[in-house]
Amino acid sequence: MLNIIFLHQLTEQNGSFKVLQDSLSGITEDRRIQLLLIAFSFGAFFEGAAGFGTPVAVTAAILIGLGFSPLAASGLSLIANTAPVAFGALGTPVITLAKVHGYDLMEVTAMIGRQLPFFSVLVPFWLIWAFAGRKGMMEVWPAILVAGVSFAIPQYLVSNFIGPELVDIIAAIVSMACLVGFLRFWQPKKIWTSASLRGKDVSASEVKPAQPAVKHSRQALIAAWTPWVILSVFVFLWGMPAVKAWLNGIFAPAFPMEGLHQMV
């Protein structure tokens, strides 16, 4: 948690990160929807691109900047990370499992992709229930369903027909796009402005309320989002098996060592 707080302090001094934070929070003032968009959908993108704790650290820092307490931001980000973690870091857990045990990679990927989407639909409901309680969750169930289903369907399709590398990347982008598009036509009747955990998180009272999101110029928004667009494009390309095999042939050549090859 100390690392997350430190990261938050660093990001507060980063102008581009502040623009990114404002653009995300400017979509809706409802804390539950912000949690869905940032911790679940945006966090899943980081899990697919980097993994190894990155999504929790980054999304928790953003949530702290929006007024969530460090305790709530950390715990809720961990809950949200339950859905994408199996295919984290370009599918590294699945690829490693298949290689270590000699399983067919696509068979393992497809089997995981048939089971996980059910949980990917449930996790957003669990996330908002943990934050706002059952009643607070029911008030925004349409948005939760859109975020979960739009993540689960690409998760199933990519894992069964493409491979493990791009499962989280594609599912997260589709989920963010669908949720943002849905919010253009639908907003909860009651806007939840409290950042405290179920209204009982004492530590949240020690955090200064977040300032209303600032409207930034088009140039500032482009400058803030361009690195993430570039990252998405390169991660997407590198995650494609054909491109990955071509790059490995150049930068990670493999050749048999006489006397040692296939001896271990």
C-alpha positions in Angstrom: 0.0 0.0 0.0 2.9 2.3 0.7 4.1 1.8 -2.9 0.7 2.7 -4.2 0.6 5.9 -2.1 4.1 6.8 -3.3 3.0 6.2 -6.9 0.0 8.4 -6.3 2.2 11.2 -5.1 4.4 10.9 -8.1 1.5 10.9 -10.5 0.0 14.0 -8.9 3.1 15.9 -10.2 2.7 14.5 -13.7 0.6 16.8 -15.8 -0.2 14.2 -18.4 -1.4 11.7 -15.8 -3.6 14.4 -14.3 -5.2 15.0 -17.7 -5.7 11.3 -18.0 -7.3 11.1 -14.6 -9.6 14.0 -15.3 -10.7 12.6 -18.6 -11.6 9.3 -17.0 -13.4 10.9 -14.1 -15.2 13.4 -16.3 -17.2 10.6 -18.0 -19.3 10.3 -14.9 -19.4 11.7 -11.3 -20.8 8.5 -9.9 -18.1 6.7 -7.9 -19.4 3.3 -8.7 -19.2 3.8 -12.4 -15.7 5.4 -12.0 -14.7 2.2 -10.1 -16.0 0.0 -13.0 -14.3 2.0 -15.6 -10.9 2.5 -13.9 -10.4 -0.5 -11.6 -12.2 -3.2 -13.8 -11.9 -2.2 -17.5 -8.8 0.1 -17.4 -7.1 -2.2 -14.9 -7.7 -5.2 -17.1 -5.8 -3.5 -19.9 -2.8 -3.0 -17.6 -3.0 -6.6 -16.5 -2.9 -7.8 -20.1 -0.1 -5.5 -21.1 2.2 -5.8 -18.1 0.7 -7.8 -15.2 2.8 -8.5 -12.1 1.1 -5.9 -9.8 1.0 -3.1 -12.4 -2.8 -2.8 -12.7 -3.4 -2.6 -9.0 -0.7 0.0 -8.5 -1.8 2.2 -11.4 -5.5 2.0 -10.9 -5.3 2.4 -7.1 -3.2 5.6 -7.6 -5.8 7.0 -10.0 -8.6 6.1 -7.5 -6.7 7.8 -4.6 -6.5 10.9 -6.8 -10.3 10.8 -7.2 -10.8 10.7 -3.4 -10.8 7.0 -2.5 -8.8 6.1 0.6 -5.6 4.0 0.1 -7.3 1.1 1.8 -10.4 1.1 -0.4 -8.5 1.8 -3.6 -6.0 -1.1 -3.0 -8.6 -3.6 -2.0 -11.1 -2.8 -4.7 -8.4 -2.8 -7.4 -7.4 -6.3 -6.2 -11.0 -7.5 -6.5 -11.3 -6.0 -10.0 -8.1 -7.7 -11.0 -9.6 -11.2 -10.4 -11.2 -11.3 -13.8 -8.2 -10.7 -16.1 -5.3 -12.1 -14.0 -5.3 -15.5 -15.6 -4.2 -14.1 -19.0 -2.0 -11.4 -17.5 1.2 -10.1 -19.0 0.4 -11.2 -22.5 -0.8 -14.6 -21.4 2.4 -15.5 -19.5 0.7 -17.7 -16.8 -1.1 -19.8 -19.5 1.9 -20.0 -21.8 4.2 -21.1 -18.9 1.6 -23.7 -17.7 1.4 -25.2 -21.1 5.2 -25.3 -21.6 6.1 -26.7 -18.2 3.6 -29.6 -18.4 3.8 -30.2 -22.2 0.1 -29.3 -22.8 -1.1 -28.0 -26.1 -1.2 -24.2 -25.7 -4.4 -23.6 -27.6 -6.3 -26.4 -25.8 -5.3 -24.9 -22.4 -6.2 -21.4 -23.5 -9.5 -22.4 -24.9 -10.5 -24.4 -21.8 -9.7 -21.4 -19.5 -11.5 -19.2 -21.9 -14.7 -21.3 -21.6 -14.7 -21.1 -17.8 -13.5 -17.6 -17.0 -16.2 -15.5 -18.8 -18.8 -16.6 -16.2 -16.6 -15.1 -13.5 -15.8 -12.1 -15.5 -19.5 -11.2 -15.5 -19.8 -11.8 -11.8 -16.6 -9.9 -10.7 -18.0 -6.4 -11.5 -21.1 -7.1 -9.5 -18.9 -8.3 -6.6 -16.7 -5.2 -7.0 -19.5 -2.7 -6.7 -21.2 -4.7 -3.9 -18.0 -4.6 -1.9 -17.8 -0.8 -2.4 -21.5 0.3 -2.2 -23.4 -2.6 -0.8 -26.2 -4.6 -2.4 -28.6 -1.6 -2.7 -25.9 0.6 -4.2 -25.0 -2.2 -6.7 -28.6 -2.7 -7.8 -28.9 1.0 -8.7 -26.2 0.7 -11.4 -26.7 -2.9 -12.5 -27.2 -2.1 -16.2 -23.7 -0.5 -16.3 -22.2 -3.3 -14.4 -23.8 -5.8 -16.8 -22.5 -3.9 -19.8 -19.0 -3.8 -18.4 -19.0 -7.5 -17.5 -20.6 -8.9 -20.6 -18.6 -6.8 -23.0 -15.4 -8.1 -21.3 -16.5 -11.7 -21.1 -17.5 -12.2 -24.7 -14.2 -11.0 -26.2 -12.4 -12.9 -23.5 -14.1 -16.1 -24.7 -13.7 -15.4 -28.5 -10.0 -14.4 -28.3 -9.0 -17.2 -26.0 -10.7 -19.9 -28.2 -9.9 -18.6 -31.7 -6.7 -16.5 -31.4 -4.6 -17.3 -28.4 -3.7 -16.2 -24.9 -1.5 -13.2 -25.6 -4.2 -10.7 -26.5 -7.2 -11.9 -24.4 -7.1 -9.1 -21.8 -6.0 -6.4 -24.1 -8.8 -6.8 -26.6 -11.4 -7.6 -23.9 -10.4 -4.5 -21.8 -10.6 -2.1 -24.8 -14.0 -3.5 -25.8 -15.3 -3.2 -22.3 -14.1 0.4 -21.9 -15.6 1.4 -25.3 -18.9 -0.3 -24.6 -19.2 1.2 -21.1 -18.3 4.7 -22.2 -20.8 4.4 -25.1 -23.5 3.1 -22.8 -23.0 6.0 -20.4 -23.8 8.5 -23.2 -27.3 7.2 -23.1 -27.7 6.1 -19.5 -26.8 7.5 -16.1 -27.9 6.3 -12.6 -30.9 8.2 -11.2 -28.9 8.7 -7.9 -25.3 9.9 -8.3 -23.1 8.2 -5.7 -20.5 10.8 -4.6 -19.1 9.2 -1.5 -15.7 7.6 -2.0 -15.8 5.8 1.4 -16.1 2.0 1.5 -19.8 1.2 2.0 -20.0 4.5 3.9 -18.0 3.1 6.8 -14.4 3.5 5.7 -13.0 5.8 8.4 -9.8 6.3 6.6 -11.7 7.9 3.7 -12.5 10.8 5.9 -8.8 11.6 6.1 -8.5 12.0 2.4 -9.3 15.4 0.9 -12.3 15.2 -1.5 -11.3 15.2 -5.1 -11.7 18.4 -7.0 -14.3 18.3 -9.9 -12.7 17.1 -13.1 -11.2 20.0 -15.2 -12.1 20.4 -18.8 -8.8 20.1 -20.8 -8.1 21.2 -24.4 -8.1 18.8 -27.3 -4.3 19.1 -27.6 -3.8 18.2 -23.9 -6.1 15.2 -24.2 -4.3 14.0 -27.3 -0.9 14.4 -25.6 -2.1 12.5 -22.5 -3.7 9.6 -24.4 -1.1 9.3 -27.2 1.4 7.2 -25.1 -1.4 4.8 -24.2 -2.5 4.5 -27.8 1.0 3.8 -28.9 1.4 1.2 -26.1 -1.8 -0.5 -27.1 -0.8 -0.7 -30.8 2.7 -2.1 -30.0 1.4 -4.5 -27.4 -1.3 -5.7 -29.8 1.2 -6.3 -32.6 3.8 -8.0 -30.3 1.0 -10.2 -28.9 0.2 -11.6 -32.3 1.9 -15.1 -32.6 3.2 -14.4 -36.1 4.8 -11.1 -35.2 6.1 -12.5 -31.9 7.7 -15.4 -33.7 9.4 -13.1 -36.2 10.7 -10.8 -33.5 12.0 -13.8 -31.4 13.8 -15.0 -34.5 15.7 -11.7 -34.7 16.3 -10.8 -31.0 16.1 -14.2 -29.3 17.6 -16.8 -31.7 17.5 -20.4 -30.5 20.1 -23.0 -31.6 20.9 -26.5 -30.2 24.0 -26.8 -27.9 25.8 -30.0 -28.8 25.9 -32.4 -25.9 23.3 -30.5 -23.9 20.3 -30.2 -26.3 17.2 -32.1 -24.9 19.3 -33.7 -22.2 17.4 -31.9 -19.4 
